[in-house]
Amino acid sequence: MQKTICLLPGDGIGPEIVAEAVKVLKATGDKFGHVFNFTEALIGGIAIDKCGEPLPQATIDQCKAADAVFLGAVGGPKWDHLDNAHRPEKGLLGIRKALGLFANLRPAKLFPELAGACLLRADIAARGLDLIVVRELTGDVYFGEPRGIETRDGKRVGFNTMIYDEEEIRRIAKLAFETARKRRNKVCSVEKSNVLDVSRLWKDVVLEVHKDYQDVELTHLYVDNAAMQLVRDPAQFDVILTGNIFGDILSDEASVITGSLGMLPSASLGATAPGLFEPIHGSAPDIAGQKKANPLATILSAAMMLRLAFDMGKEADAIEDAVRKTLQQGYRTGDIMEPGKTLVNTEEMGAKVIENL
């Protein structure tokens, strides 16, 4: 099988970690008889430097022509002086919009080998943490209109609009139930229907969609309770379904309690366009070029791409097993280093994963 992947290395450590994931993908292709063809395009700060804008049209065209899009990271203090409309992060928001990516899937999994880094009490961590947040990505208060800052009665007033239509809710709910069917058949829908009208519509539509997924257990939590339960007993969750702003917060909470952002992948998916796959961490400009970056989240994002974009489950399993074995062997980058383990750099960690693959 042949697939074309558009690489968007981006800024900071992005090029380093993407390079290691590409090596792992090539090794996986050799092992399973696939050919992965790579194109490369500009996004973020480097696109600003070379093209004067964070998302050139050429990048959009290359992404649309690919079977999947693979991103490193964007941004850094070099571009902090720019106004919001021209910052590197606008490139990421822009490519999501251009590709119609309405869903963000962010797993949070605690590897037993890294249990010592977990921020939870040992007895809670021992019960496990293996969940995925399915977050609606293109609606809600981040995109709702009207919005702005204006003067009313002599005072400045800022306002945004939290809004969803039923089709936006229906498509993300279907994706959450489909995701649960590939996992442990449990969905927890998170909203604030005791206060917000938009959340009441959210709950009604989710209940309607659930009629077609009776094999999946559905529960509901208010967002404040969900935030508490993630810390108190994260083992209860399988798939968390929620809107854009709640998902933004909860996915960060779920991720950080595992102890290392350097281990977690993510995917952004649309109805038909190529999906976008990336690690959840930032560009870490303070260590860029020093071979200190942990490439494992990016490598696991590659596995997620194979599974979700190309239906290559065995290949994804092989990469994930290789990462697990590498950790079992005691190899660590600086962000996950523990006493008695072996410190390796970015390229060495990638090489160890390939050896175990």
C-alpha positions as a Markdown table, in Angstrom:
| # | Residue | x | y | z |
|---|---|---|---|---|
| 1 | Met | 0.0 | 0.0 | 0.0 |
| 2 | Gln | 1.2 | 3.5 | -0.8 |
| 3 | Lys | 0.3 | 6.6 | 1.2 |
| 4 | Thr | 1.3 | 10.2 | 0.9 |
| 5 | Ile | 2.0 | 12.1 | 4.1 |
| 6 | Cys | 2.5 | 15.9 | 4.2 |
| 7 | Leu | 5.0 | 16.9 | 6.9 |
| 8 | Leu | 4.7 | 20.2 | 8.7 |
| 9 | Pro | 7.8 | 20.2 | 10.9 |
| 10 | Gly | 7.1 | 23.8 | 12.1 |
| 11 | Asp | 9.2 | 25.5 | 14.7 |
| 12 | Gly | 11.5 | 24.8 | 17.7 |
| 13 | Ile | 11.9 | 21.1 | 18.3 |
| 14 | Gly | 9.4 | 20.3 | 15.6 |
| 15 | Pro | 11.9 | 19.3 | 12.8 |
| 16 | Glu | 13.9 | 17.1 | 15.2 |
| 17 | Ile | 10.9 | 15.1 | 16.5 |
| 18 | Val | 9.3 | 14.8 | 13.1 |
| 19 | Ala | 12.5 | 13.5 | 11.7 |
| 20 | Glu | 12.5 | 10.6 | 14.2 |
| 21 | Ala | 8.9 | 9.8 | 13.5 |
| 22 | Val | 9.6 | 9.7 | 9.8 |
| 23 | Lys | 12.4 | 7.2 | 10.4 |
| 24 | Val | 10.0 | 5.0 | 12.4 |
| 25 | Leu | 7.4 | 5.2 | 9.7 |
| 26 | Lys | 9.9 | 4.2 | 7.0 |
| 27 | Ala | 11.0 | 1.2 | 9.2 |
| 28 | Thr | 7.3 | 0.3 | 9.7 |
| 29 | Gly | 6.7 | 0.5 | 5.9 |
| 30 | Asp | 9.7 | -1.8 | 5.3 |
| 31 | Lys | 8.5 | -4.3 | 7.9 |
| 32 | Phe | 4.9 | -4.5 | 6.6 |
| 33 | Gly | 5.4 | -3.9 | 2.9 |
| 34 | His | 4.0 | -0.3 | 2.7 |
| 35 | Val | 5.4 | 2.7 | 0.9 |
| 36 | Phe | 5.1 | 6.1 | 2.6 |
| 37 | Asn | 5.8 | 9.1 | 0.4 |
| 38 | Phe | 6.6 | 12.3 | 2.2 |
| 39 | Thr | 6.1 | 15.9 | 1.1 |
| 40 | Glu | 7.0 | 18.9 | 3.3 |
| 41 | Ala | 5.4 | 22.3 | 3.7 |
| 42 | Leu | 5.8 | 25.4 | 5.9 |
| 43 | Ile | 3.6 | 26.4 | 8.8 |
| 44 | Gly | 3.9 | 28.7 | 11.8 |
| 45 | Gly | 6.9 | 30.8 | 12.6 |
| 46 | Ile | 9.2 | 29.4 | 9.8 |
| 47 | Ala | 6.4 | 30.2 | 7.3 |
| 48 | Ile | 6.2 | 33.8 | 8.6 |
| 49 | Asp | 10.0 | 34.1 | 8.1 |
| 50 | Lys | 10.0 | 32.7 | 4.6 |
| 51 | Cys | 6.6 | 33.7 | 3.2 |
| 52 | Gly | 5.4 | 36.5 | 5.5 |
| 53 | Glu | 2.3 | 34.5 | 6.7 |
| 54 | Pro | 1.8 | 31.6 | 9.1 |
| 55 | Leu | -0.2 | 29.5 | 6.6 |
| 56 | Pro | 0.7 | 29.9 | 2.9 |
| 57 | Gln | -1.8 | 28.7 | 0.3 |
| 58 | Ala | 0.8 | 26.3 | -1.0 |
| 59 | Thr | 0.8 | 24.5 | 2.4 |
| 60 | Ile | -3.0 | 24.2 | 2.3 |
| 61 | Asp | -2.8 | 22.8 | -1.2 |
| 62 | Gln | -0.1 | 20.2 | -0.3 |
| 63 | Cys | -2.1 | 19.1 | 2.8 |
| 64 | Lys | -5.3 | 18.6 | 0.8 |
| 65 | Ala | -3.4 | 16.6 | -1.8 |
| 66 | Ala | -2.1 | 14.2 | 0.9 |
| 67 | Asp | -3.6 | 11.2 | 2.6 |
| 68 | Ala | -2.7 | 12.5 | 6.0 |
| 69 | Val | -0.9 | 15.5 | 7.6 |
| 70 | Phe | 1.8 | 15.2 | 10.2 |
| 71 | Leu | 2.7 | 18.2 | 12.3 |
| 72 | Gly | 5.6 | 18.9 | 14.7 |
| 73 | Ala | 5.0 | 22.1 | 16.6 |
| 74 | Val | 4.5 | 25.8 | 16.0 |
| 75 | Gly | 5.4 | 29.0 | 17.8 |
| 76 | Gly | 8.1 | 30.6 | 20.0 |
| 77 | Pro | 9.1 | 33.8 | 21.6 |
| 78 | Lys | 10.7 | 35.0 | 18.4 |
| 79 | Trp | 7.2 | 35.9 | 17.1 |
| 80 | Asp | 5.6 | 37.1 | 20.3 |
| 81 | His | 5.7 | 40.7 | 19.1 |
| 82 | Leu | 3.3 | 40.0 | 16.3 |
| 83 | Asp | -0.4 | 40.8 | 16.5 |
| 84 | Asn | -2.7 | 37.9 | 17.1 |
| 85 | Ala | -3.8 | 37.8 | 13.5 |
| 86 | His | -0.3 | 37.0 | 12.3 |
| 87 | Arg | 1.1 | 34.8 | 15.1 |
| 88 | Pro | 2.4 | 31.3 | 14.3 |
| 89 | Glu | -0.5 | 29.7 | 16.1 |
| 90 | Lys | -2.9 | 31.1 | 13.5 |
| 91 | Gly | -1.3 | 28.7 | 11.1 |
| 92 | Leu | -2.5 | 25.8 | 13.2 |
| 93 | Leu | -6.0 | 27.2 | 13.5 |
| 94 | Gly | -6.0 | 27.9 | 9.8 |
| 95 | Ile | -5.1 | 24.5 | 8.6 |
| 96 | Arg | -7.7 | 22.9 | 10.9 |
| 97 | Lys | -10.3 | 25.2 | 9.3 |
| 98 | Ala | -9.0 | 24.6 | 5.8 |
| 99 | Leu | -9.2 | 20.9 | 6.2 |
| 100 | Gly | -12.6 | 20.9 | 8.0 |
| 101 | Leu | -11.2 | 19.2 | 11.0 |
| 102 | Phe | -14.1 | 19.2 | 13.5 |
| 103 | Ala | -12.9 | 16.7 | 16.1 |
| 104 | Asn | -9.8 | 16.4 | 18.3 |
| 105 | Leu | -8.9 | 13.0 | 19.8 |
| 106 | Arg | -6.5 | 13.2 | 22.6 |
| 107 | Pro | -5.5 | 10.0 | 24.4 |
| 108 | Ala | -4.2 | 10.2 | 28.0 |
| 109 | Lys | -2.5 | 7.0 | 28.9 |
| 110 | Leu | -0.2 | 6.2 | 31.9 |
| 111 | Phe | 2.5 | 3.8 | 30.8 |
| 112 | Pro | 3.3 | 1.5 | 33.8 |
| 113 | Glu | 7.0 | 2.1 | 33.2 |
| 114 | Leu | 6.4 | 5.8 | 34.0 |
| 115 | Ala | 4.1 | 5.4 | 36.9 |
| 116 | Gly | 6.6 | 7.2 | 39.1 |
| 117 | Ala | 6.1 | 10.4 | 37.1 |
| 118 | Cys | 2.3 | 10.4 | 37.6 |
| 119 | Leu | 1.0 | 13.4 | 39.6 |
| 120 | Leu | -1.7 | 11.4 | 41.3 |
| 121 | Arg | -1.5 | 9.5 | 44.6 |
| 122 | Ala | 0.1 | 6.0 | 44.1 |
| 123 | Asp | -3.1 | 4.2 | 45.0 |
| 124 | Ile | -5.1 | 6.2 | 42.3 |
| 125 | Ala | -2.4 | 5.7 | 39.7 |
| 126 | Ala | -2.3 | 2.0 | 40.4 |
| 127 | Arg | -5.9 | 1.7 | 39.2 |
| 128 | Gly | -4.7 | 2.9 | 35.8 |
| 129 | Leu | -5.3 | 5.8 | 33.4 |
| 130 | Asp | -6.3 | 5.0 | 29.8 |
| 131 | Leu | -8.8 | 7.4 | 28.3 |
| 132 | Ile | -9.4 | 9.5 | 25.3 |
| 133 | Val | -11.0 | 13.0 | 25.1 |
| 134 | Val | -13.1 | 13.5 | 22.0 |
| 135 | Arg | -13.4 | 17.3 | 21.7 |
| 136 | Glu | -15.4 | 19.3 | 19.2 |
| 137 | Leu | -13.0 | 21.6 | 17.5 |
| 138 | Thr | -14.7 | 24.2 | 15.3 |
| 139 | Gly | -17.7 | 25.5 | 17.3 |
| 140 | Asp | -18.5 | 26.8 | 20.8 |
| 141 | Val | -17.3 | 30.0 | 22.4 |
| 142 | Tyr | -14.0 | 30.1 | 20.5 |
| 143 | Phe | -15.8 | 30.6 | 17.2 |
| 144 | Gly | -19.2 | 31.9 | 18.1 |
| 145 | Glu | -20.6 | 35.2 | 16.9 |
| 146 | Pro | -21.1 | 37.9 | 17.9 |
| 147 | Arg | -17.8 | 38.6 | 19.8 |
| 148 | Gly | -15.7 | 41.6 | 20.6 |
| 149 | Ile | -14.9 | 44.4 | 23.0 |
| 150 | Glu | -17.0 | 47.5 | 23.0 |
| 151 | Thr | -18.0 | 50.4 | 25.3 |
| 152 | Arg | -21.3 | 50.3 | 27.1 |
| 153 | Asp | -22.4 | 53.0 | 29.5 |
| 154 | Gly | -18.8 | 54.3 | 29.6 |
| 155 | Lys | -17.4 | 50.9 | 30.5 |
| 156 | Arg | -15.4 | 48.4 | 28.3 |
| 157 | Val | -17.3 | 45.1 | 27.8 |
| 158 | Gly | -15.9 | 41.9 | 26.4 |
| 159 | Phe | -18.2 | 39.3 | 25.0 |
| 160 | Asn | -18.2 | 35.9 | 23.2 |
| 161 | Thr | -21.0 | 33.6 | 22.2 |
| 162 | Met | -21.2 | 30.0 | 23.2 |
| 163 | Ile | -23.2 | 28.3 | 20.3 |
| 164 | Tyr | -23.7 | 24.9 | 18.8 |
| 165 | Asp | -26.2 | 23.7 | 16.2 |
| 166 | Glu | -27.6 | 20.1 | 16.4 |
| 167 | Glu | -25.6 | 18.9 | 13.4 |
| 168 | Glu | -22.3 | 19.9 | 15.0 |
| 169 | Ile | -23.2 | 18.0 | 18.1 |
| 170 | Arg | -24.5 | 15.0 | 16.2 |
| 171 | Arg | -21.4 | 14.5 | 14.2 |
| 172 | Ile | -19.0 | 14.7 | 17.2 |
| 173 | Ala | -21.3 | 12.4 | 19.2 |
| 174 | Lys | -21.2 | 9.8 | 16.5 |
| 175 | Leu | -17.4 | 9.9 | 16.4 |
| 176 | Ala | -17.3 | 9.5 | 20.1 |
| 177 | Phe | -19.5 | 6.4 | 20.1 |
| 178 | Glu | -17.6 | 4.9 | 17.1 |
| 179 | Thr | -14.3 | 5.5 | 19.1 |
| 180 | Ala | -15.8 | 3.8 | 22.1 |
| 181 | Arg | -16.7 | 0.7 | 20.1 |
| 182 | Lys | -13.0 | 0.3 | 19.3 |
| 183 | Arg | -12.1 | 0.6 | 23.0 |
| 184 | Arg | -14.1 | -0.3 | 26.1 |
| 185 | Asn | -17.6 | 0.8 | 24.9 |
| 186 | Lys | -18.1 | 3.6 | 27.4 |
| 187 | Val | -18.8 | 7.3 | 26.7 |
| 188 | Cys | -19.1 | 10.0 | 29.3 |
| 189 | Ser | -20.7 | 13.2 | 27.8 |
| 190 | Val | -19.5 | 16.3 | 29.7 |
| 191 | Glu | -21.5 | 19.6 | 29.6 |
| 192 | Lys | -23.2 | 22.1 | 31.9 |
| 193 | Ser | -26.8 | 21.5 | 31.2 |
| 194 | Asn | -27.9 | 22.7 | 34.7 |
| 195 | Val | -26.9 | 26.2 | 33.7 |
| 196 | Leu | -26.4 | 26.6 | 30.0 |
| 197 | Asp | -29.0 | 26.4 | 27.3 |
| 198 | Val | -26.4 | 25.3 | 24.7 |
| 199 | Ser | -25.5 | 22.3 | 27.0 |
| 200 | Arg | -29.2 | 21.3 | 27.3 |
| 201 | Leu | -29.3 | 21.0 | 23.5 |
| 202 | Trp | -26.0 | 19.1 | 23.6 |
| 203 | Lys | -27.4 | 16.6 | 26.1 |
| 204 | Asp | -30.6 | 16.2 | 24.1 |
| 205 | Val | -28.8 | 15.5 | 20.8 |
| 206 | Val | -26.3 | 13.1 | 22.5 |
| 207 | Leu | -29.2 | 11.1 | 23.9 |
| 208 | Glu | -30.8 | 11.0 | 20.4 |
| 209 | Val | -27.5 | 9.7 | 18.8 |
| 210 | His | -27.1 | 7.1 | 21.5 |
| 211 | Lys | -30.2 | 5.3 | 20.3 |
| 212 | Asp | -28.1 | 4.0 | 17.4 |
| 213 | Tyr | -25.3 | 2.9 | 19.8 |
| 214 | Gln | -27.1 | 0.9 | 22.5 |
| 215 | Asp | -24.1 | -1.4 | 22.9 |
| 216 | Val | -22.2 | 1.6 | 24.2 |
| 217 | Glu | -22.7 | 2.7 | 27.8 |
| 218 | Leu | -23.5 | 6.4 | 28.1 |
| 219 | Thr | -23.1 | 8.5 | 31.2 |
| 220 | His | -23.3 | 12.3 | 31.8 |
| 221 | Leu | -21.3 | 14.6 | 34.0 |
| 222 | Tyr | -21.3 | 18.4 | 34.6 |
| 223 | Val | -17.9 | 19.8 | 33.6 |
| 224 | Asp | -17.0 | 20.8 | 37.1 |
| 225 | Asn | -17.6 | 17.3 | 38.4 |
| 226 | Ala | -15.8 | 15.8 | 35.5 |
| 227 | Ala | -12.7 | 17.9 | 36.3 |
| 228 | Met | -12.8 | 16.6 | 39.9 |
| 229 | Gln | -13.4 | 13.0 | 38.9 |
| 230 | Leu | -10.4 | 13.1 | 36.5 |
| 231 | Val | -8.2 | 13.6 | 39.6 |
| 232 | Arg | -10.2 | 11.5 | 42.0 |
| 233 | Asp | -10.6 | 8.4 | 39.8 |
| 234 | Pro | -9.5 | 8.6 | 36.2 |
| 235 | Ala | -9.8 | 4.8 | 35.8 |
| 236 | Gln | -13.6 | 5.2 | 35.5 |
| 237 | Phe | -13.3 | 6.9 | 32.1 |
| 238 | Asp | -13.0 | 5.4 | 28.6 |
| 239 | Val | -14.2 | 8.1 | 26.1 |
| 240 | Ile | -15.0 | 11.6 | 27.3 |
| 241 | Leu | -17.2 | 13.5 | 24.8 |
| 242 | Thr | -17.3 | 17.3 | 25.2 |
| 243 | Gly | -17.4 | 20.7 | 23.5 |
| 244 | Asn | -14.5 | 22.9 | 22.5 |
| 245 | Ile | -13.8 | 25.0 | 25.6 |
| 246 | Phe | -14.6 | 22.2 | 28.1 |
| 247 | Gly | -12.5 | 19.8 | 26.0 |
| 248 | Asp | -9.6 | 22.2 | 25.8 |
| 249 | Ile | -9.4 | 22.3 | 29.6 |
| 250 | Leu | -10.2 | 18.7 | 30.4 |
| 251 | Ser | -7.8 | 17.3 | 27.8 |
| 252 | Asp | -5.0 | 19.3 | 29.3 |
| 253 | Glu | -5.9 | 18.2 | 32.8 |
| 254 | Ala | -6.0 | 14.5 | 31.7 |
| 255 | Ser | -2.7 | 14.8 | 29.9 |
| 256 | Val | -0.7 | 16.5 | 32.6 |
| 257 | Ile | -1.7 | 14.0 | 35.4 |
| 258 | Thr | 0.1 | 11.3 | 33.4 |
| 259 | Gly | 3.3 | 13.1 | 34.3 |
| 260 | Ser | 4.8 | 13.9 | 30.9 |
| 261 | Leu | 3.4 | 15.8 | 27.9 |
| 262 | Gly | 6.3 | 14.3 | 26.0 |
| 263 | Met | 4.5 | 11.0 | 25.8 |
| 264 | Leu | 1.1 | 11.9 | 24.4 |
| 265 | Pro | -0.2 | 12.0 | 20.8 |
| 266 | Ser | -3.3 | 13.6 | 19.3 |
| 267 | Ala | -5.4 | 13.6 | 16.1 |
| 268 | Ser | -7.7 | 16.1 | 14.5 |
| 269 | Leu | -10.2 | 14.6 | 12.1 |
| 270 | Gly | -12.8 | 15.8 | 9.6 |
| 271 | Ala | -15.6 | 14.2 | 7.6 |
| 272 | Thr | -13.6 | 13.6 | 4.4 |
| 273 | Ala | -10.4 | 15.6 | 4.4 |
| 274 | Pro | -7.0 | 14.2 | 5.5 |
| 275 | Gly | -6.6 | 14.1 | 9.3 |
| 276 | Leu | -3.9 | 16.0 | 11.1 |
| 277 | Phe | -1.7 | 14.2 | 13.6 |
| 278 | Glu | 0.6 | 15.8 | 16.2 |
| 279 | Pro | 2.1 | 15.5 | 19.7 |
| 280 | Ile | 0.3 | 17.6 | 22.3 |
| 281 | His | 3.4 | 19.4 | 23.5 |
| 282 | Gly | 4.7 | 22.7 | 22.3 |
| 283 | Ser | 7.7 | 23.8 | 20.3 |
| 284 | Ala | 10.1 | 24.0 | 23.3 |
| 285 | Pro | 12.4 | 26.6 | 21.7 |
| 286 | Asp | 14.7 | 26.5 | 24.8 |
| 287 | Ile | 16.0 | 23.1 | 23.9 |
| 288 | Ala | 15.6 | 23.3 | 20.1 |
| 289 | Gly | 18.7 | 22.0 | 18.3 |
| 290 | Gln | 20.2 | 20.3 | 21.4 |
| 291 | Lys | 18.9 | 16.8 | 20.8 |
| 292 | Lys | 17.1 | 16.9 | 24.2 |
| 293 | Ala | 13.5 | 16.6 | 22.9 |
| 294 | Asn | 11.5 | 13.5 | 23.6 |
| 295 | Pro | 10.3 | 12.1 | 20.2 |
| 296 | Leu | 8.0 | 9.5 | 21.7 |
| 297 | Ala | 4.8 | 11.6 | 21.6 |
| 298 | Thr | 5.5 | 12.2 | 17.9 |
| 299 | Ile | 6.2 | 8.6 | 17.2 |
| 300 | Leu | 3.0 | 7.6 | 19.0 |
| 301 | Ser | 1.2 | 10.2 | 16.9 |
| 302 | Ala | 2.5 | 8.3 | 13.8 |
| 303 | Ala | 1.0 | 5.1 | 15.2 |
| 304 | Met | -2.3 | 7.0 | 15.7 |
| 305 | Met | -2.1 | 8.1 | 12.1 |
| 306 | Leu | -1.6 | 4.6 | 10.8 |
| 307 | Arg | -4.6 | 3.4 | 12.9 |
| 308 | Leu | -7.1 | 6.1 | 12.2 |
| 309 | Ala | -6.1 | 7.4 | 8.8 |
| 310 | Phe | -4.9 | 4.3 | 7.1 |
| 311 | Asp | -6.7 | 1.5 | 9.0 |
| 312 | Met | -3.3 | -0.1 | 9.7 |
| 313 | Gly | -4.0 | -1.5 | 13.2 |
| 314 | Lys | -1.2 | -4.1 | 13.2 |
| 315 | Glu | 1.3 | -1.6 | 12.2 |
| 316 | Ala | 0.2 | 0.9 | 14.9 |
| 317 | Asp | 0.3 | -1.9 | 17.5 |
| 318 | Ala | 3.9 | -2.7 | 16.4 |
| 319 | Ile | 5.0 | 0.9 | 16.9 |
| 320 | Glu | 3.3 | 1.2 | 20.3 |
| 321 | Asp | 4.8 | -2.1 | 21.4 |
| 322 | Ala | 8.2 | -0.9 | 20.4 |
| 323 | Val | 7.8 | 2.3 | 22.4 |
| 324 | Arg | 6.7 | 0.2 | 25.4 |
| 325 | Lys | 9.6 | -2.1 | 25.1 |
| 326 | Thr | 12.1 | 0.8 | 24.8 |
| 327 | Leu | 10.7 | 2.2 | 28.1 |
| 328 | Gln | 10.9 | -1.3 | 29.7 |
| 329 | Gln | 14.6 | -1.4 | 28.7 |
| 330 | Gly | 15.1 | 1.7 | 30.8 |
| 331 | Tyr | 15.8 | 4.3 | 28.1 |
| 332 | Arg | 14.7 | 7.8 | 28.9 |
| 333 | Thr | 15.0 | 11.4 | 27.6 |
| 334 | Gly | 15.6 | 14.1 | 30.1 |
| 335 | Asp | 11.9 | 15.0 | 30.6 |
| 336 | Ile | 11.1 | 11.4 | 31.8 |
| 337 | Met | 14.5 | 10.6 | 33.4 |
| 338 | Glu | 14.4 | 8.6 | 36.6 |
| 339 | Pro | 17.2 | 7.3 | 38.9 |
| 340 | Gly | 18.8 | 4.1 | 37.6 |
| 341 | Lys | 17.7 | 4.7 | 33.9 |
| 342 | Thr | 19.7 | 5.3 | 30.8 |
| 343 | Leu | 19.7 | 8.9 | 29.5 |
| 344 | Val | 19.5 | 9.1 | 25.7 |
| 345 | Asn | 19.1 | 12.0 | 23.2 |
| 346 | Thr | 16.4 | 12.5 | 20.6 |
| 347 | Glu | 18.1 | 10.5 | 17.9 |
| 348 | Glu | 19.1 | 7.7 | 20.2 |
| 349 | Met | 15.6 | 7.3 | 21.5 |
| 350 | Gly | 14.3 | 7.1 | 17.9 |
| 351 | Ala | 16.9 | 4.5 | 17.1 |
| 352 | Lys | 16.0 | 2.3 | 20.1 |
| 353 | Val | 12.3 | 2.3 | 19.0 |
| 354 | Ile | 13.4 | 1.2 | 15.5 |
| 355 | Glu | 15.5 | -1.6 | 17.0 |
| 356 | Asn | 12.6 | -2.9 | 19.0 |
| 357 | Leu | 10.3 | -2.5 | 16.0 |
